[in-house]
Amino acid sequence: MSSVAPVALFALAGVLAGGAWSLHKQGAARAAVGVVAVLAALAAGGGLLWLMPGEG
């Protein structure tokens, strides 16, 4: 499970980033684009943090 979670988070981040770009190109509200972009950044950050060495 430990090697699957960061890959899944990076995949989710990619899907969300693509969704944010698609929303932007379609002229969606800035708030909607911003929310999806922030979620993409959080997913990518979570994937990076999961890969960082630490206790355990």
C-alpha positions as a Markdown table, in Angstrom:
| # | Residue | x | y | z |
|---|---|---|---|---|
| 1 | Met | 0.0 | 0.0 | 0.0 |
| 2 | Ser | 2.8 | 2.4 | 0.7 |
| 3 | Ser | 3.9 | 2.5 | -2.9 |
| 4 | Val | 0.4 | 2.7 | -4.4 |
| 5 | Ala | -0.7 | 5.8 | -2.4 |
| 6 | Pro | 1.7 | 8.4 | -3.8 |
| 7 | Val | 1.1 | 7.1 | -7.4 |
| 8 | Ala | -2.7 | 7.4 | -6.8 |
| 9 | Leu | -2.3 | 10.9 | -5.4 |
| 10 | Phe | -0.1 | 12.0 | -8.3 |
| 11 | Ala | -2.7 | 10.5 | -10.8 |
| 12 | Leu | -5.5 | 12.4 | -8.9 |
| 13 | Ala | -3.4 | 15.6 | -9.1 |
| 14 | Gly | -3.0 | 15.1 | -12.8 |
| 15 | Val | -6.7 | 14.6 | -13.4 |
| 16 | Leu | -7.6 | 17.6 | -11.3 |
| 17 | Ala | -5.0 | 19.8 | -13.0 |
| 18 | Gly | -6.4 | 18.8 | -16.4 |
| 19 | Gly | -9.9 | 19.5 | -15.1 |
| 20 | Ala | -8.8 | 22.9 | -13.9 |
| 21 | Trp | -7.3 | 23.7 | -17.3 |
| 22 | Ser | -10.4 | 22.4 | -19.1 |
| 23 | Leu | -12.6 | 24.6 | -16.9 |
| 24 | His | -10.4 | 27.6 | -17.6 |
| 25 | Lys | -10.6 | 27.0 | -21.4 |
| 26 | Gln | -14.4 | 26.7 | -21.2 |
| 27 | Gly | -14.7 | 30.0 | -19.4 |
| 28 | Ala | -15.9 | 28.7 | -16.1 |
| 29 | Ala | -16.0 | 30.9 | -13.0 |
| 30 | Arg | -12.6 | 31.8 | -11.5 |
| 31 | Ala | -13.7 | 30.4 | -8.2 |
| 32 | Ala | -14.4 | 27.0 | -9.7 |
| 33 | Val | -11.1 | 26.9 | -11.5 |
| 34 | Gly | -9.3 | 28.0 | -8.3 |
| 35 | Val | -10.9 | 25.3 | -6.2 |
| 36 | Val | -10.0 | 22.5 | -8.6 |
| 37 | Ala | -6.5 | 23.9 | -9.0 |
| 38 | Val | -6.0 | 24.0 | -5.2 |
| 39 | Leu | -7.3 | 20.5 | -4.9 |
| 40 | Ala | -4.8 | 19.4 | -7.5 |
| 41 | Ala | -2.0 | 21.1 | -5.6 |
| 42 | Leu | -3.0 | 19.5 | -2.4 |
| 43 | Ala | -3.1 | 16.1 | -4.0 |
| 44 | Ala | 0.4 | 16.6 | -5.5 |
| 45 | Gly | 1.7 | 17.9 | -2.2 |
| 46 | Gly | 0.3 | 14.9 | -0.4 |
| 47 | Gly | 2.0 | 12.6 | -2.9 |
| 48 | Leu | 5.3 | 14.4 | -2.3 |
| 49 | Leu | 4.9 | 14.3 | 1.5 |
| 50 | Trp | 4.1 | 10.6 | 1.3 |
| 51 | Leu | 7.4 | 9.9 | -0.5 |
| 52 | Met | 9.5 | 11.9 | 2.0 |
| 53 | Pro | 11.6 | 9.7 | 4.4 |
| 54 | Gly | 10.6 | 9.7 | 8.0 |
| 55 | Glu | 9.8 | 7.6 | 10.9 |
| 56 | Gly | 8.2 | 4.2 | 10.3 |
